[in-house]
Amino acid sequence: MKNLIILMLCLTSLSIYGQEKTDFDGHKWEAPYHLPIPKDWTFERFLVPPSFASTIQYKGVEDIRFAPGWSKIESNEYWSYAFLWFLDDAKEFDSKTLENNLTAYYIGLFNINTDKSKIDTSKLIQVKVSINSKKVENKDHKTFEGVVKMNDYMTKKPISLNLIIHIKFCEEQNKTFAFFELSPKTYSDNVWNGLNQLWLNFKCIKL
């Protein structure tokens, strides 16, 4: 199921670039940075902005890390994953910008994975993203935390995802990295150890 969903994302993301970007292959693309793929985790990559959220005003690549149980409802890791935006040039982020981008992102993500003719749309909730700045962590340029309240396209039920965002500039590449960690679990849950370790092991330059 997960692979089908991500395949849809990859294909639709490519479509907005037409002939300019048709050669992008997320599995063959070699990242110029280091973001680990832990044992039993999986990854996907596609272009930013994705076609399902074309109002996002950035260009680059999204690099996703899925915890082993992210798509398994019975797992403690359900909906626990992280993604990196590898963006052209130096970009500034604030709470409002992040809220707007993520609102568009998760509205589009639900829509592209849902046939609304087969569900009771009266039970759907509006996507609500709340972001606040927090104490800067581990050499970040900025650090944010918040929550995404949305419809889970796998269960079609409301879900709340806790969120940590790390912003980093890499001057040697003139690139901006925005790293998003998400899970419905509270920040004290062990699932965050794996998510946080991804960022702790991140390097601007490929090892």
GULUMTI-741314 format. One record per residue: residue number from 1; residue in one letter; x, y, z of N, C-alpha, C in turn. Coordinates in pm, whole numbers, plus 32768, in hexadecimal, padded with zeros to 4 digits. Atoms other than C-alpha are relative to their C-alpha. Layout:
<pts>
> NUM:A:X:Y:Z:X:Y:Z:X:Y:Z
...
</pts>
This chain:
<pts>
> 1:M:8052:7F87:8000:8000:8000:8000:8056:807E:8000
> 2:K:7FAA:7F8C:7FF7:8113:80F1:8060:8045:801B:7F7B
> 3:N:7FB9:7FEE:807D:81D5:80B3:7F1F:7FA5:8038:7F94
> 4:L:805F:7FCB:8061:809C:80F4:7E4F:7FE8:8093:8016
> 5:I:8017:7F73:7FE0:805C:823B:7F05:8076:8055:7FD4
> 6:I:7F8A:7FB0:8020:81C0:82B2:7EDB:801A:8002:7F6A
> 7:L:7FF2:7FFF:8091:81C9:8246:7D6F:7FA7:806A:7FC2
> 8:M:805C:7F98:8031:809A:8325:7D35:803C:8089:8016
> 9:L:7FC4:7F7E:7FE3:814F:8444:7DDD:8071:801F:7FA1
> 10:C:7F8F:7FEA:8059:8286:8415:7D0E:7FD3:8022:7F73
> 11:L:802D:7FE9:8087:81C9:8403:7BC6:7FBD:8087:7FF0
> 12:T:8044:7F7F:800B:80EF:8531:7C0D:8060:8073:8014
> 13:S:7F9D:7F97:7FEC:8218:85FA:7C8A:804C:801A:7F7E
> 14:L:7FB6:7FEF:807C:82CE:85BB:7B45:7FB0:804B:7F97
> 15:S:8052:7FC9:806B:81A9:862F:7A73:8005:8097:7FF9
> 16:I:8002:7F6E:8003:81C4:879C:7AD9:807D:803A:7FC1
> 17:Y:7F84:7FCD:8035:8321:87B6:7A54:800B:7FEC:7F69
> 18:G:7FFF:8016:808F:82D1:8740:78F3:8085:7FCB:7FCF
> 19:Q:7F86:8030:803C:83FE:870E:7815:807B:8028:804F
> 20:E:7F8B:7FCE:7FB9:84E4:87D0:78FC:8036:7F9D:8066
> 21:K:7FD5:8054:7F92:84EB:86CA:7A11:7FDB:7F6D:7FEF
> 22:T:8033:8087:8012:8477:8585:7974:8067:7F95:8021
> 23:D:7F9A:8064:7FE7:85C3:84DA:79BA:8014:7FE8:8095
> 24:F:7FEC:8014:7F71:859E:84F1:7B36:7FCC:7F77:802A
> 25:D:8024:8083:7FCA:859D:8397:7BD6:802D:8000:8092
> 26:G:7FE0:7FF5:7F72:858A:83A3:7D51:8057:7F91:8036
> 27:H:7FAF:806F:7FCE:862B:824E:7D7D:808D:8000:7FC4
> 28:K:7F7C:7FF9:803D:874D:8295:7C93:8048:8082:8022
> 29:W:7FC3:7F7E:7FE0:8787:83FE:7CFD:8060:7FF2:8076
> 30:E:7F9A:8008:7F97:88C4:841E:7DCD:8000:8082:804F
> 31:A:8006:7F89:7FAB:8898:850E:7EEE:808D:8035:801B
> 32:P:7F7C:7FC5:7FE4:89BD:8601:7F1C:8016:801B:8095
> 33:Y:7FF7:7FF3:7F6F:8988:85F0:8096:7FF4:7F74:803B
> 34:H:800E:8081:7FBD:897D:84DA:8198:7F88:8003:805D
> 35:L:8072:8017:7FA8:882F:8473:822E:7FEE:7F69:8008
> 36:P:7FFB:8092:7FF7:883B:830F:82B4:7F79:7FBE:7FE4
> 37:I:8076:8056:800D:8746:81FA:8262:8014:7F8C:8062
> 38:P:7FE9:806A:7F9C:8738:8125:839F:7FCA:7F79:7FD0
> 39:K:802A:8088:8021:8709:7FAD:838D:7F68:7FF4:800D
> 40:D:808F:8019:800A:85A4:7F4E:832C:7FAD:807E:7FE3
> 41:W:8047:7F88:802B:854A:80B9:82DB:8000:8002:7F67
> 42:T:8005:7FF2:8091:84E6:8112:8178:8004:8094:7FDB
> 43:F:7FF6:7F75:802C:850F:824C:80A8:7FB9:8012:7F7B
> 44:E:8032:7FD7:8082:846E:8302:7F86:802F:8090:7FE9
> 45:R:7FD7:7F78:8023:84D2:843E:7ECB:7FAB:8030:7F8B
> 46:F:8043:7FC3:8073:8414:852B:7DE9:801B:8095:8002
> 47:L:7FDF:7F74:8012:841F:8691:7D76:7FA9:805B:8055
> 48:V:8047:7F94:7FBD:83B9:87CA:7E33:7FF8:8075:7F9E
> 49:P:807F:8023:7FBF:82BB:8859:7DFD:7FC1:7F86:7FBF
> 50:P:804A:806F:803B:81EE:871C:7DCE:7F82:8035:7FBC
> 51:S:8076:7FD0:8049:80C9:873A:7CDF:7F85:8009:8058
> 52:F:8076:7FF9:7FA9:7FD3:86FA:7DFA:8004:8078:805C
> 53:A:7FF4:7F86:7FB0:8053:8837:7EA7:8053:8065:7FB3
> 54:S:7FB1:7FAB:805A:80C6:8913:7D8A:800D:8090:802F
> 55:T:7FF5:7F77:7FCE:8093:8A54:7E51:807C:8013:8057
> 56:I:7F84:7FF5:7FB3:81CE:8A06:7F1C:8069:8043:7FA9
> 57:Q:7FA9:7FAB:8051:82C4:8B0C:7EA3:8094:7FDF:8010
> 58:Y:7F74:802A:7FF7:8406:8A42:7EB7:801A:7F9A:7F93
> 59:K:7FD7:8066:805E:84CA:8969:7DC8:8070:7FAE:803C
> 60:G:7F99:8057:7FCB:8597:883D:7E27:7FD2:7F70:7FFE
> 61:V:8020:808E:7FF6:8575:86D3:7E92:7FCF:7FE2:808D
> 62:E:802C:8033:7F80:84B1:862D:7FA9:8036:7F72:8012
> 63:D:7FBF:807F:7FE3:8565:8507:804B:7FC1:7FC9:8081
> 64:I:8052:8032:7F92:8488:842F:812E:803F:7F86:8041
> 65:R:7FD8:8077:7FB5:84DF:8333:823F:7F87:7FCC:804D
> 66:F:8073:803D:7FBF:83C9:8248:82AC:802F:7F9E:806C
> 67:A:7FE8:8064:7F9A:83DF:8193:83FA:7FC3:7F7C:7FD4
> 68:P:8031:8082:8030:83A8:801B:83CA:7F6A:7FEB:800F
> 69:G:808E:8017:7FEA:8247:8026:8458:7FA7:8073:7FDA
> 70:W:8049:7F83:8017:81D5:8170:83C8:7F75:7FEA:7FC2
> 71:S:8080:8016:8042:80B9:80DD:82F6:7FAE:7F92:8041
> 72:K:8045:806D:7FBB:8050:7FCE:83EF:7FB3:8039:8078
> 73:I:8055:7FC0:7F9B:7F2B:8042:84C3:801D:7FCC:808C
> 74:E:7FE8:803B:7F7D:7F82:7F52:85DE:808B:801F:8038
> 75:S:7F76:7FE7:7FD6:80EC:7FCA:85F0:800C:8081:8051
> 76:N:7FE0:7F87:7FB5:8175:80C5:86EB:803D:806B:7FA5
> 77:E:7FC0:7FA3:805F:8222:8164:85BD:7FA0:8032:7F95
> 78:Y:8062:7FD6:8065:80E1:81A2:84FB:8008:8098:7FE8
> 79:W:7FF5:7F75:802B:80FC:82EB:843A:807B:8048:803B
> 80:S:7F83:7FC5:7FCD:825A:8323:84CB:8066:7FFF:7F8E
> 81:Y:7FA4:7FF5:8071:8343:83A1:83BF:803F:808A:8000
> 82:A:7FBE:7F7E:800B:8423:84C1:835B:801A:801D:7F6C
> 83:F:7FDA:7FDE:8089:8469:857F:821D:8054:807F:7FFE
> 84:L:7FA2:7F91:8013:8577:866E:81A9:7FDD:804A:7F81
> 85:W:8007:7FAE:8078:8546:878E:80BB:808B:8037:7FE5
> 86:F:7F7E:7FD2:802F:868B:87CD:7FFE:7FE3:806B:7F99
> 87:L:8035:7F90:804D:864C:8927:7F71:806D:8056:7FC4
> 88:D:7FA4:7FA7:8044:86F9:8A0A:7E7B:8010:8083:804E
> 89:D:7FE0:7F7E:7FC5:87A4:8B3F:7F0B:7FE2:8004:8096
> 90:A:801A:7FEA:7F72:8780:8BCC:806A:7F71:802F:8012
> 91:K:808C:7FE0:7FEA:8619:8BD5:80E2:7FE8:801F:8093
> 92:E:8027:7FE1:7F77:8580:8C71:8217:7F78:7FC3:801D
> 93:F:807E:803A:7FD4:846A:8BCA:82D9:7FD3:8044:8080
> 94:D:803B:7FD5:7F82:837E:8C4B:83E2:7F85:7FA8:8018
> 95:S:8071:8057:7FDC:8254:8BAE:8492:7F8F:8008:7F9A
> 96:K:8070:7FEF:805D:8152:8C3F:83A3:801D:7FBE:7F7A
> 97:T:7FDB:803D:8080:820D:8BD2:826A:7FF7:7F68:8008
> 98:L:8006:8090:7FED:822F:8A72:82F2:7F70:7FD0:800C
> 99:E:808E:8026:7FF3:80BF:8A64:8353:7FBC:7FFE:7F78
> 100:N:8040:7FF9:8084:8052:8AD0:81F7:802E:7F8F:7FA5
> 101:N:7FCB:8068:8057:8139:89DF:8142:7FCF:7F75:802A
> 102:L:8029:8084:7FD2:80E0:88B4:821B:7F6A:7FEB:7FF4
> 103:T:8091:800C:8016:7F6C:88FE:8208:7FE4:7FD7:7F70
> 104:A:8010:8023:808D:7F7F:88F6:808C:8032:7F72:7FE5
> 105:Y:7FC3:8084:8014:805B:87C0:809C:7FA2:7F91:802C
> 106:Y:8051:806E:7FCB:7F74:86EE:8175:7F72:7FFF:7FC7
> 107:I:807E:8002:804B:7E35:875E:80C9:8014:7FB4:7F7D
> 108:G:7FE4:8042:807E:7ECE:86F2:7F81:801E:7F6C:800F
> 109:L:7FDC:808B:7FE9:7F5B:85AF:800F:7F83:7FAA:8018
> 110:F:807C:8049:7FE8:7E04:8546:808E:7FAE:7FF4:7F7F
> 111:N:8053:8001:8078:7D54:85A6:7F4C:8033:7F9E:7F97
> 112:I:7FCA:8055:8069:7E41:84E8:7E69:7FF6:7F6C:8024
> 113:N:8008:808B:7FD3:7E1E:83AC:7F3A:7F73:7FD6:8028
> 114:T:8088:8019:7FD3:7CA4:83BA:7F6C:7F9C:800F:7F8F
> 115:D:8072:7FF6:805B:7B76:8372:7E95:7F8A:8030:8053
> 116:K:8068:7FC7:7FA9:7A7A:845C:7F39:7F75:7FCF:7FDD
> 117:S:8083:8036:8023:795C:83BA:7E7F:7FDF:7F82:8050
> 118:K:8013:807D:7FB6:798D:8287:7F5C:8001:8014:8098
> 119:I:7FFD:7FE8:7F70:7996:8330:80B2:7F9A:806A:8024
> 120:D:805C:7F9A:7FCD:78B5:8408:818A:8051:807E:801C
> 121:T:7FAF:7F88:7FF3:7952:855D:8157:7FD4:8058:8075
> 122:S:802E:7FB0:7F8E:787F:85EF:8272:8050:7FE1:807F
> 123:K:7FB1:8028:7F8B:7963:8538:8365:8091:802D:7FF7
> 124:L:7F77:7FD1:8010:7AA1:85D3:82DC:8016:8081:804D
> 125:I:7FDC:7F85:7FBA:7B53:86E2:83A0:8059:8055:7FA5
> 126:Q:7FA5:7FA8:8049:7C08:8810:8316:808E:7FEE:8034
> 127:V:7F75:8007:7FD5:7D81:87FC:8319:8021:807D:8050
> 128:K:7FD7:7F92:7FA9:7E07:88D3:8434:808F:7FEA:802C
> 129:V:7F72:8009:7FDB:7F7B:8912:8463:8022:8074:805B
> 130:S:7FD4:7F99:7FA1:8004:89CC:858F:8095:7FEE:8019
> 131:I:7F6F:8006:7FF3:8178:8A1E:859E:8030:8071:805A
> 132:N:7FC1:7F9C:7FA9:8243:8AD4:86A8:8097:7FEB:7FFF
> 133:S:7F6F:800C:7FF5:83B4:8B21:86BB:8023:7FCC:808B
> 134:K:7FD3:8033:7F80:8475:8A76:87D0:8096:8017:800C
> 135:K:7F70:7FEF:7FEB:85D4:8A7B:8862:804D:7FB8:7F92
> 136:V:7FB3:8037:8070:86CD:8A40:874A:804D:7F85:802E
> 137:E:7FC0:807F:7FDE:8752:88DC:874B:8077:7FE3:7FA6
> 138:N:7F94:8045:8047:889E:8842:86E1:802D:8045:7F7E
> 139:K:7FC9:7FB5:8071:892B:894F:85FA:7F98:801F:7F93
> 140:D:8066:7FD4:805F:87DD:8991:854F:800B:8097:7FEC
> 141:H:8015:7F70:8013:87A4:8AE6:84B6:7F84:802A:804D
> 142:K:807B:7FEE:7FB3:8644:8AD1:8543:7FC6:7F76:801F
> 143:T:8046:807B:7FDD:8577:89C5:85F2:7F6F:8023:8023
> 144:F:808E:7FEA:7FE6:83FC:89AC:8601:7FC0:7F7E:8032
> 145:E:8050:8074:7FDF:82FA:88C4:8696:7F6D:8024:7FED
> 146:G:808D:7FE4:8015:8186:889E:8662:7FAF:7F81:7FF1
> 147:V:8059:8071:8013:8069:87BC:8600:7FB7:8010:7F7C
> 148:V:8050:8005:807A:7FB9:8756:84BF:7F82:7FAF:801F
> 149:K:807F:8046:7FEE:7E49:86FD:84E6:7FC1:7FEF:7F77
> 150:M:802B:801B:8088:7DC4:8654:83B2:7FB1:7F7E:7FFB
> 151:N:8041:8081:8017:7D0C:852C:831D:806A:7F9B:7FD5
> 152:D:7FA6:806D:8023:7DD3:83E9:8311:7FC9:7FBC:7F83
> 153:Y:8035:8039:807B:7DB0:8374:81A9:8001:7F67:8001
> 154:M:8002:8092:7FF9:7DF3:820C:8213:7F87:7FCC:804D
> 155:T:8075:802B:7FB2:7CDD:81F3:8318:7F86:8056:7FE6
> 156:K:8069:7F9D:8019:7C0D:8320:82A5:7FC9:803A:8084
> 157:K:8027:7FC8:7F7E:7C01:838E:8414:805D:8074:8021
> 158:P:7FA8:7F93:7FD7:7C8C:84CA:84B7:807C:7FCC:8047
> 159:I:7F84:8021:7FBD:7DF2:84BA:852D:804C:8080:801E
> 160:S:7FAB:7F8F:7FDC:7EDE:85AD:85DC:8090:7FD2:8001
> 161:L:7F72:8021:8007:804F:85A3:858C:8050:806C:8046
> 162:N:7FA1:7FA3:7FC3:8149:8644:8675:8075:8013:7FA0
> 163:L:7FA4:7FD7:806A:8258:86F4:85B4:8075:804E:803A
> 164:I:7F88:7FB1:7FE5:83BD:876F:85DA:803F:8023:7F79
> 165:I:7FC4:7FD3:807E:8461:883C:84C4:8088:803E:801C
> 166:H:7F78:7FCA:7FF6:85D5:8884:84A0:8022:8048:7F7E
> 167:I:7FD6:7FB2:8076:8653:8992:83B3:8097:8013:8007
> 168:K:7F6E:7FF6:8004:87BF:8992:8347:802C:8037:7F79
> 169:F:7FC3:7FD0:807B:8888:8A55:8246:8088:7FBC:7FF0
> 170:C:7F7D:8038:801E:89B3:89B3:819D:8043:805C:7F9B
> 171:E:7FC5:7F99:8055:8A88:8ACC:8115:8054:7FC6:7F90
> 172:E:7FAA:8039:8067:8B74:89E7:8058:7FB1:7FD5:7F85
> 173:Q:8054:8025:8071:8A51:897E:7F7B:7F9D:806D:7FDB
> 174:N:8066:7F9A:8010:897D:8AB9:7F97:7F76:7FC0:7FFA
> 175:K:807D:804A:7FF8:885D:89D6:7FF9:7FC2:8010:808A
> 176:T:8049:8001:7F82:8752:89D5:8106:7FC6:7F75:8015
> 177:F:803A:8081:7FDB:86E9:8899:81BB:7F95:8018:8069
> 178:A:806C:7FFD:7F9E:859A:8883:826B:7FDC:7F6F:801E
> 179:F:8014:808A:7FD9:8572:873F:832C:7F87:7FF6:805C
> 180:F:807E:800C:7FBA:8419:86D7:83A8:7FF6:7F74:8040
> 181:E:8017:807D:7FB9:83E1:85CA:84B1:7F6F:7FFE:802F
> 182:L:808E:8006:7FDE:827B:8553:84E8:7FDB:7F79:803D
> 183:S:8037:8079:7FC3:81C7:8458:85C4:7F85:8025:8052
> 184:P:8071:7FE7:7FA6:8077:843E:8675:8022:7FE8:8092
> 185:K:7FD6:801B:7F77:8138:83D0:87A9:8032:8080:8044
> 186:T:7FCD:7F8E:7FB5:8192:84C7:88BD:8099:8003:7FF8
> 187:Y:7F71:7FF0:800E:82F3:854E:88C1:8050:7FA9:805F
> 188:S:7FBB:8057:7FA1:834A:846C:89E7:8007:7F6F:7FD2
> 189:D:8003:808A:8030:8307:8330:891D:8085:7FDD:7FBD
> 190:N:7F81:802D:8038:8431:8260:88AD:8009:8010:7F69
> 191:V:7FFB:7FF4:8091:83CE:8287:8741:804D:807C:7FD5
> 192:W:7FB8:7F84:8022:8464:83E5:8749:8097:7FEF:8004
> 193:N:7F6F:8017:7FFD:85BC:8358:8796:8034:7FE4:7F74
> 194:G:7FD6:801E:8089:85D0:82C8:8638:7FF3:8075:7FA3
> 195:L:8012:7F8A:8055:8545:8400:8594:806C:8068:801B
> 196:N:7F9B:7F9C:7FDD:8631:84E6:8650:808B:7FD6:7FD3
> 197:Q:7F7B:802F:8025:875C:840B:8603:801D:8018:7F6D
> 198:L:7FEC:7FE0:808D:8726:843F:848F:8040:8089:7FEE
> 199:W:7FCB:7F78:800C:8765:85B1:84B8:8088:800E:8042
> 200:L:7F7E:7FFA:7FBD:8884:8581:85AC:806E:7FCA:7FA5
> 201:N:7F9D:803E:805A:8933:84AE:84A2:8006:8043:7F77
> 202:F:8001:7FB9:8080:88E5:859E:8383:8082:804E:7FEC
> 203:K:7F8B:7FB1:8026:8A10:863A:82CD:7FE2:8049:7F7E
> 204:C:8016:7FB3:807A:8A07:874E:81CA:8045:7FC4:7F86
> 205:I:7FB0:803A:806D:8B0F:869A:80FC:7FF7:7F69:8008
> 206:K:8008:8092:8005:8AF1:8532:808D:8080:7FC2:8034
> 207:L:7F8C:8042:7FC5:8BD8:844D:8151:8043:7FA2:7F9B
</pts>
